[in-house]
């Protein structure tokens, strides 16, 4: 391979230096050329951040972001203090991977939002600059969530933690779910599964069963043991493991045993039928109590009268049967 053009060599070396050091290379230019606070202009050839920005053709705010990043790194002993650097001086710089731990692309750290992010980052044991960098680039966050399952899972867990203390976000998310057919169906499915697991757990942990008619009674020993067995299988499943079939099997098995327990006890079987009858009677009574006939002229149809007459006959038959069963006085 022939000798490369000097311009190519210069670009390659500068590229290699930046690849190794990242933003540290630019921060060094600021650190060795910008006068630190409290130092008079006559004491050093360095210039103010404003002058440096004018010479660079950028904003003083951008210069100060590099300045502050270097200042924090110097406090941690990662790089030399400003006073130890002279214009044009080169030093060995930290790895590029460390740069984002100190640099924030915007002055967000001092805002109310930035303060909250900083506090949360410190509570999680990470550098605030990392969290601030993510917060300032939501498009990058979205891309990571869409592309990476582990990032999506971390985002889901964080969102659930946030929902506990944010009623407004809860309402927004609920509306989003209801507007999305796939999510709405998934929520209904999970809700049904949770109810079924709760049914099995109630028997296993409290030793009580709810009969089909709604009575709550003590569970037979064998039934409770079966519920405990199914519950232990469900509890052993991993968070990301599909539990649908396990839940259905546990619920169907335990519910079938409940029906068998009711049928095996003559007294309980009679009480169950009585409870069902009263429940149906109360529902029918409530329906008729809510009917009004102030506008009978407007709603009248022959079919209505016919069906009510048939219902009247059914009620009369029911009353006759019950009177025959009544014990003699």
VEXMAR-10045 format. One record per residue (C-alpha): residue in three letters; x, y, z. Coordinates in steps of 0.05 Angstrom, whole numbers. Example, Ala and Ser with C-alpha at 12.3 -4.5 7.8 and 13.67 -1.06 7.14 Angstrom:
<code: ALA	X: 246	Y: -90	Z: 156>
<code: SER	X: 273	Y: -21	Z: 143>
END
This chain:
<code: UNK	X: 0	Y: 0	Z: 0>
<code: UNK	X: 28	Y: 68	Z: -22>
<code: UNK	X: 38	Y: 128	Z: 23>
<code: UNK	X: -28	Y: 162	Z: 40>
<code: UNK	X: -42	Y: 234	Z: 26>
<code: UNK	X: -22	Y: 279	Z: 84>
<code: UNK	X: -93	Y: 307	Z: 88>
<code: UNK	X: -121	Y: 237	Z: 94>
<code: UNK	X: -70	Y: 220	Z: 147>
<code: UNK	X: -88	Y: 282	Z: 187>
<code: UNK	X: -163	Y: 266	Z: 183>
<code: UNK	X: -151	Y: 194	Z: 203>
<code: UNK	X: -110	Y: 214	Z: 263>
<code: UNK	X: -160	Y: 266	Z: 285>
<code: UNK	X: -216	Y: 215	Z: 276>
<code: UNK	X: -178	Y: 164	Z: 317>
<code: UNK	X: -165	Y: 214	Z: 372>
<code: UNK	X: -238	Y: 232	Z: 375>
<code: UNK	X: -260	Y: 159	Z: 373>
<code: UNK	X: -217	Y: 146	Z: 434>
<code: UNK	X: -236	Y: 209	Z: 473>
<code: UNK	X: -303	Y: 233	Z: 446>
<code: UNK	X: -325	Y: 300	Z: 473>
<code: UNK	X: -264	Y: 304	Z: 519>
<code: UNK	X: -223	Y: 330	Z: 459>
<code: UNK	X: -269	Y: 391	Z: 453>
<code: UNK	X: -275	Y: 399	Z: 528>
<code: UNK	X: -199	Y: 403	Z: 532>
<code: UNK	X: -199	Y: 460	Z: 481>
<code: UNK	X: -247	Y: 498	Z: 527>
<code: UNK	X: -211	Y: 479	Z: 591>
<code: UNK	X: -143	Y: 502	Z: 567>
<code: UNK	X: -168	Y: 565	Z: 532>
<code: UNK	X: -226	Y: 592	Z: 574>
<code: UNK	X: -210	Y: 633	Z: 636>
<code: UNK	X: -238	Y: 600	Z: 700>
<code: UNK	X: -283	Y: 641	Z: 744>
<code: UNK	X: -247	Y: 689	Z: 791>
<code: UNK	X: -185	Y: 695	Z: 748>
<code: UNK	X: -171	Y: 764	Z: 720>
<code: UNK	X: -159	Y: 775	Z: 646>
<code: UNK	X: -88	Y: 802	Z: 657>
<code: UNK	X: -66	Y: 740	Z: 695>
<code: UNK	X: -72	Y: 691	Z: 638>
<code: UNK	X: -74	Y: 688	Z: 562>
<code: UNK	X: -140	Y: 651	Z: 568>
<code: UNK	X: -204	Y: 686	Z: 546>
<code: UNK	X: -275	Y: 689	Z: 573>
<code: UNK	X: -327	Y: 638	Z: 551>
<code: UNK	X: -362	Y: 692	Z: 512>
<code: UNK	X: -299	Y: 711	Z: 473>
<code: UNK	X: -283	Y: 638	Z: 460>
<code: UNK	X: -354	Y: 627	Z: 434>
<code: UNK	X: -347	Y: 687	Z: 387>
<code: UNK	X: -282	Y: 659	Z: 360>
<code: UNK	X: -313	Y: 590	Z: 352>
<code: UNK	X: -376	Y: 616	Z: 320>
<code: UNK	X: -423	Y: 584	Z: 370>
<code: UNK	X: -463	Y: 604	Z: 432>
<code: UNK	X: -432	Y: 617	Z: 500>
<code: UNK	X: -482	Y: 567	Z: 529>
<code: UNK	X: -452	Y: 512	Z: 487>
<code: UNK	X: -382	Y: 530	Z: 509>
<code: UNK	X: -405	Y: 530	Z: 582>
<code: UNK	X: -434	Y: 460	Z: 576>
<code: UNK	X: -365	Y: 434	Z: 558>
<code: UNK	X: -335	Y: 477	Z: 612>
<code: UNK	X: -382	Y: 449	Z: 666>
<code: UNK	X: -370	Y: 378	Z: 643>
<code: UNK	X: -295	Y: 387	Z: 651>
<code: UNK	X: -306	Y: 421	Z: 719>
<code: UNK	X: -346	Y: 362	Z: 746>
<code: UNK	X: -295	Y: 312	Z: 719>
<code: UNK	X: -239	Y: 354	Z: 751>
<code: UNK	X: -275	Y: 351	Z: 818>
<code: UNK	X: -276	Y: 275	Z: 811>
<code: UNK	X: -201	Y: 274	Z: 795>
<code: UNK	X: -213	Y: 248	Z: 725>
<code: UNK	X: -180	Y: 308	Z: 690>
<code: UNK	X: -135	Y: 365	Z: 714>
<code: UNK	X: -163	Y: 430	Z: 742>
<code: UNK	X: -169	Y: 490	Z: 695>
<code: UNK	X: -111	Y: 526	Z: 729>
<code: UNK	X: -63	Y: 469	Z: 713>
<code: UNK	X: -76	Y: 475	Z: 637>
<code: UNK	X: -44	Y: 524	Z: 589>
<code: UNK	X: -70	Y: 543	Z: 520>
<code: UNK	X: -47	Y: 492	Z: 468>
<code: UNK	X: -27	Y: 441	Z: 520>
<code: UNK	X: -43	Y: 368	Z: 505>
<code: UNK	X: -56	Y: 316	Z: 558>
<code: UNK	X: -78	Y: 243	Z: 560>
<code: UNK	X: -155	Y: 244	Z: 560>
<code: UNK	X: -205	Y: 196	Z: 591>
<code: UNK	X: -241	Y: 143	Z: 549>
<code: UNK	X: -299	Y: 167	Z: 507>
<code: UNK	X: -347	Y: 122	Z: 546>
<code: UNK	X: -339	Y: 168	Z: 607>
<code: UNK	X: -359	Y: 231	Z: 570>
<code: UNK	X: -434	Y: 225	Z: 576>
<code: UNK	X: -427	Y: 214	Z: 651>
<code: UNK	X: -408	Y: 288	Z: 656>
<code: UNK	X: -437	Y: 323	Z: 596>
<code: UNK	X: -509	Y: 345	Z: 589>
<code: UNK	X: -529	Y: 368	Z: 520>
<code: UNK	X: -577	Y: 420	Z: 548>
<code: UNK	X: -581	Y: 463	Z: 609>
<code: UNK	X: -635	Y: 419	Z: 637>
<code: UNK	X: -602	Y: 399	Z: 702>
<code: UNK	X: -621	Y: 464	Z: 737>
<code: UNK	X: -694	Y: 465	Z: 715>
<code: UNK	X: -751	Y: 438	Z: 757>
<code: UNK	X: -755	Y: 379	Z: 710>
<code: UNK	X: -680	Y: 370	Z: 711>
<code: UNK	X: -678	Y: 372	Z: 787>
<code: UNK	X: -730	Y: 318	Z: 791>
<code: UNK	X: -692	Y: 274	Z: 741>
<code: UNK	X: -628	Y: 286	Z: 779>
<code: UNK	X: -659	Y: 265	Z: 845>
<code: UNK	X: -689	Y: 202	Z: 814>
<code: UNK	X: -622	Y: 184	Z: 782>
<code: UNK	X: -585	Y: 191	Z: 848>
<code: UNK	X: -638	Y: 148	Z: 882>
<code: UNK	X: -625	Y: 94	Z: 829>
<code: UNK	X: -550	Y: 99	Z: 841>
<code: UNK	X: -532	Y: 127	Z: 772>
<code: UNK	X: -501	Y: 192	Z: 749>
<code: UNK	X: -554	Y: 245	Z: 736>
<code: UNK	X: -522	Y: 263	Z: 670>
<code: UNK	X: -540	Y: 195	Z: 642>
<code: UNK	X: -614	Y: 204	Z: 659>
<code: UNK	X: -614	Y: 276	Z: 634>
<code: UNK	X: -583	Y: 254	Z: 568>
<code: UNK	X: -639	Y: 203	Z: 558>
<code: UNK	X: -693	Y: 253	Z: 579>
<code: UNK	X: -667	Y: 303	Z: 528>
<code: UNK	X: -672	Y: 254	Z: 471>
<code: UNK	X: -741	Y: 220	Z: 473>
<code: UNK	X: -734	Y: 198	Z: 400>
<code: UNK	X: -673	Y: 156	Z: 419>
<code: UNK	X: -711	Y: 129	Z: 479>
<code: UNK	X: -769	Y: 110	Z: 433>
<code: UNK	X: -722	Y: 76	Z: 384>
<code: UNK	X: -690	Y: 35	Z: 440>
<code: UNK	X: -758	Y: 13	Z: 467>
<code: UNK	X: -783	Y: -7	Z: 398>
<code: UNK	X: -719	Y: -45	Z: 380>
<code: UNK	X: -699	Y: -78	Z: 446>
<code: UNK	X: -744	Y: -122	Z: 489>
<code: UNK	X: -702	Y: -111	Z: 552>
<code: UNK	X: -707	Y: -36	Z: 544>
<code: UNK	X: -782	Y: -41	Z: 533>
<code: UNK	X: -788	Y: -84	Z: 596>
<code: UNK	X: -749	Y: -33	Z: 637>
<code: UNK	X: -793	Y: 23	Z: 609>
<code: UNK	X: -856	Y: -16	Z: 627>
<code: UNK	X: -832	Y: -27	Z: 699>
<code: UNK	X: -814	Y: 46	Z: 707>
<code: UNK	X: -880	Y: 68	Z: 678>
<code: UNK	X: -918	Y: 24	Z: 726>
<code: UNK	X: -880	Y: 54	Z: 785>
<code: UNK	X: -896	Y: 124	Z: 759>
<code: UNK	X: -970	Y: 107	Z: 751>
<code: UNK	X: -976	Y: 93	Z: 826>
<code: UNK	X: -966	Y: 167	Z: 842>
<code: UNK	X: -994	Y: 200	Z: 779>
<code: UNK	X: -1070	Y: 197	Z: 774>
<code: UNK	X: -1070	Y: 240	Z: 711>
<code: UNK	X: -1024	Y: 192	Z: 676>
<code: UNK	X: -1067	Y: 134	Z: 700>
<code: UNK	X: -1128	Y: 166	Z: 667>
<code: UNK	X: -1090	Y: 180	Z: 602>
<code: UNK	X: -1064	Y: 109	Z: 598>
<code: UNK	X: -1134	Y: 80	Z: 613>
<code: UNK	X: -1163	Y: 122	Z: 556>
<code: UNK	X: -1107	Y: 98	Z: 509>
<code: UNK	X: -1122	Y: 26	Z: 527>
<code: UNK	X: -1197	Y: 34	Z: 515>
<code: UNK	X: -1183	Y: 66	Z: 447>
<code: UNK	X: -1139	Y: 9	Z: 425>
<code: UNK	X: -1178	Y: -54	Z: 409>
<code: UNK	X: -1120	Y: -101	Z: 418>
<code: UNK	X: -1101	Y: -73	Z: 486>
<code: UNK	X: -1174	Y: -71	Z: 508>
<code: UNK	X: -1182	Y: -145	Z: 492>
<code: UNK	X: -1116	Y: -161	Z: 527>
<code: UNK	X: -1137	Y: -124	Z: 590>
<code: UNK	X: -1204	Y: -161	Z: 591>
<code: UNK	X: -1167	Y: -227	Z: 584>
<code: UNK	X: -1118	Y: -211	Z: 639>
<code: UNK	X: -1173	Y: -186	Z: 684>
<code: UNK	X: -1212	Y: -251	Z: 675>
<code: UNK	X: -1148	Y: -291	Z: 690>
<code: UNK	X: -1135	Y: -249	Z: 753>
<code: UNK	X: -1206	Y: -262	Z: 777>
<code: UNK	X: -1197	Y: -337	Z: 766>
<code: UNK	X: -1131	Y: -338	Z: 803>
<code: UNK	X: -1164	Y: -299	Z: 859>
<code: UNK	X: -1219	Y: -352	Z: 863>
<code: UNK	X: -1167	Y: -407	Z: 871>
<code: UNK	X: -1125	Y: -366	Z: 919>
<code: UNK	X: -1185	Y: -352	Z: 963>
<code: UNK	X: -1196	Y: -426	Z: 973>
<code: UNK	X: -1123	Y: -444	Z: 982>
<code: UNK	X: -1106	Y: -388	Z: 1031>
<code: UNK	X: -1171	Y: -376	Z: 1068>
<code: UNK	X: -1202	Y: -445	Z: 1064>
<code: UNK	X: -1269	Y: -418	Z: 1039>
<code: UNK	X: -1307	Y: -430	Z: 975>
<code: UNK	X: -1361	Y: -390	Z: 940>
<code: UNK	X: -1416	Y: -435	Z: 913>
<code: UNK	X: -1449	Y: -423	Z: 845>
<code: UNK	X: -1508	Y: -391	Z: 882>
<code: UNK	X: -1461	Y: -343	Z: 918>
<code: UNK	X: -1458	Y: -376	Z: 987>
<code: UNK	X: -1392	Y: -374	Z: 1024>
<code: UNK	X: -1376	Y: -438	Z: 1062>
<code: UNK	X: -1315	Y: -475	Z: 1090>
<code: UNK	X: -1278	Y: -515	Z: 1037>
<code: UNK	X: -1270	Y: -590	Z: 1046>
<code: UNK	X: -1198	Y: -611	Z: 1063>
<code: UNK	X: -1188	Y: -647	Z: 996>
<code: UNK	X: -1214	Y: -587	Z: 956>
<code: UNK	X: -1168	Y: -539	Z: 993>
<code: UNK	X: -1108	Y: -584	Z: 982>
<code: UNK	X: -1123	Y: -587	Z: 907>
<code: UNK	X: -1129	Y: -511	Z: 904>
<code: UNK	X: -1062	Y: -504	Z: 941>
<code: UNK	X: -1029	Y: -551	Z: 891>
<code: UNK	X: -1053	Y: -511	Z: 831>
<code: UNK	X: -1035	Y: -445	Z: 864>
<code: UNK	X: -964	Y: -469	Z: 877>
<code: UNK	X: -957	Y: -487	Z: 803>
<code: UNK	X: -981	Y: -417	Z: 784>
<code: UNK	X: -934	Y: -383	Z: 833>
<code: UNK	X: -874	Y: -420	Z: 804>
<code: UNK	X: -885	Y: -392	Z: 734>
<code: UNK	X: -836	Y: -339	Z: 711>
<code: UNK	X: -861	Y: -268	Z: 699>
<code: UNK	X: -852	Y: -275	Z: 624>
<code: UNK	X: -883	Y: -345	Z: 621>
<code: UNK	X: -952	Y: -353	Z: 590>
<code: UNK	X: -1000	Y: -372	Z: 647>
<code: UNK	X: -1066	Y: -375	Z: 608>
<code: UNK	X: -1072	Y: -451	Z: 603>
<code: UNK	X: -1049	Y: -461	Z: 675>
<code: UNK	X: -1100	Y: -411	Z: 700>
<code: UNK	X: -1156	Y: -443	Z: 661>
<code: UNK	X: -1138	Y: -513	Z: 685>
<code: UNK	X: -1134	Y: -490	Z: 757>
<code: UNK	X: -1200	Y: -453	Z: 755>
<code: UNK	X: -1239	Y: -507	Z: 718>
<code: UNK	X: -1212	Y: -562	Z: 764>
<code: UNK	X: -1227	Y: -525	Z: 828>
<code: UNK	X: -1295	Y: -500	Z: 805>
<code: UNK	X: -1314	Y: -571	Z: 785>
<code: UNK	X: -1295	Y: -596	Z: 854>
<code: UNK	X: -1337	Y: -541	Z: 885>
<code: UNK	X: -1398	Y: -565	Z: 846>
<code: UNK	X: -1384	Y: -636	Z: 868>
<code: UNK	X: -1378	Y: -614	Z: 941>
<code: UNK	X: -1446	Y: -580	Z: 937>
<code: UNK	X: -1479	Y: -640	Z: 904>
<code: UNK	X: -1450	Y: -688	Z: 955>
<code: UNK	X: -1482	Y: -651	Z: 1013>
<code: UNK	X: -1559	Y: -659	Z: 1012>
<code: UNK	X: -1571	Y: -601	Z: 1060>
<code: UNK	X: -1523	Y: -555	Z: 1023>
<code: UNK	X: -1554	Y: -576	Z: 957>
<code: UNK	X: -1624	Y: -555	Z: 981>
<code: UNK	X: -1597	Y: -490	Z: 1009>
<code: UNK	X: -1562	Y: -476	Z: 943>
<code: UNK	X: -1628	Y: -485	Z: 904>
<code: UNK	X: -1664	Y: -441	Z: 953>
<code: UNK	X: -1611	Y: -386	Z: 947>
<code: UNK	X: -1614	Y: -389	Z: 871>
<code: UNK	X: -1690	Y: -383	Z: 873>
<code: UNK	X: -1689	Y: -323	Z: 919>
<code: UNK	X: -1636	Y: -290	Z: 876>
<code: UNK	X: -1677	Y: -298	Z: 813>
<code: UNK	X: -1740	Y: -275	Z: 849>
<code: UNK	X: -1706	Y: -212	Z: 875>
<code: UNK	X: -1680	Y: -195	Z: 806>
<code: UNK	X: -1749	Y: -204	Z: 774>
<code: UNK	X: -1782	Y: -163	Z: 829>
<code: UNK	X: -1732	Y: -106	Z: 820>
<code: UNK	X: -1746	Y: -105	Z: 745>
<code: UNK	X: -1821	Y: -98	Z: 755>
<code: UNK	X: -1813	Y: -46	Z: 810>
<code: UNK	X: -1773	Y: -2	Z: 762>
<code: UNK	X: -1828	Y: -4	Z: 709>
<code: UNK	X: -1875	Y: 56	Z: 703>
<code: UNK	X: -1940	Y: 60	Z: 664>
<code: UNK	X: -1951	Y: 135	Z: 661>
<code: UNK	X: -1939	Y: 132	Z: 586>
<code: UNK	X: -1976	Y: 66	Z: 574>
<code: UNK	X: -2013	Y: 97	Z: 516>
<code: UNK	X: -1948	Y: 111	Z: 480>
<code: UNK	X: -1914	Y: 44	Z: 491>
<code: UNK	X: -1974	Y: -3	Z: 486>
<code: UNK	X: -1970	Y: -64	Z: 440>
<code: UNK	X: -2013	Y: -127	Z: 438>
<code: UNK	X: -1951	Y: -170	Z: 445>
<code: UNK	X: -1934	Y: -137	Z: 512>
<code: UNK	X: -2001	Y: -155	Z: 542>
<code: UNK	X: -1996	Y: -227	Z: 515>
<code: UNK	X: -1928	Y: -238	Z: 545>
<code: UNK	X: -1949	Y: -208	Z: 612>
<code: UNK	X: -2009	Y: -254	Z: 613>
<code: UNK	X: -1964	Y: -314	Z: 600>
<code: UNK	X: -1918	Y: -290	Z: 656>
<code: UNK	X: -1978	Y: -283	Z: 702>
<code: UNK	X: -1997	Y: -355	Z: 688>
<code: UNK	X: -1926	Y: -378	Z: 703>
<code: UNK	X: -1926	Y: -339	Z: 768>
<code: UNK	X: -1993	Y: -369	Z: 788>
<code: UNK	X: -1966	Y: -439	Z: 774>
<code: UNK	X: -1904	Y: -424	Z: 816>
<code: UNK	X: -1947	Y: -398	Z: 874>
<code: UNK	X: -1991	Y: -461	Z: 871>
<code: UNK	X: -1930	Y: -507	Z: 873>
<code: UNK	X: -1900	Y: -470	Z: 932>
<code: UNK	X: -1966	Y: -470	Z: 971>
<code: UNK	X: -1972	Y: -545	Z: 962>
<code: UNK	X: -1902	Y: -553	Z: 990>
<code: UNK	X: -1916	Y: -509	Z: 1050>
<code: UNK	X: -1917	Y: -547	Z: 1116>
<code: UNK	X: -1986	Y: -557	Z: 1148>
<code: UNK	X: -2001	Y: -510	Z: 1206>
END
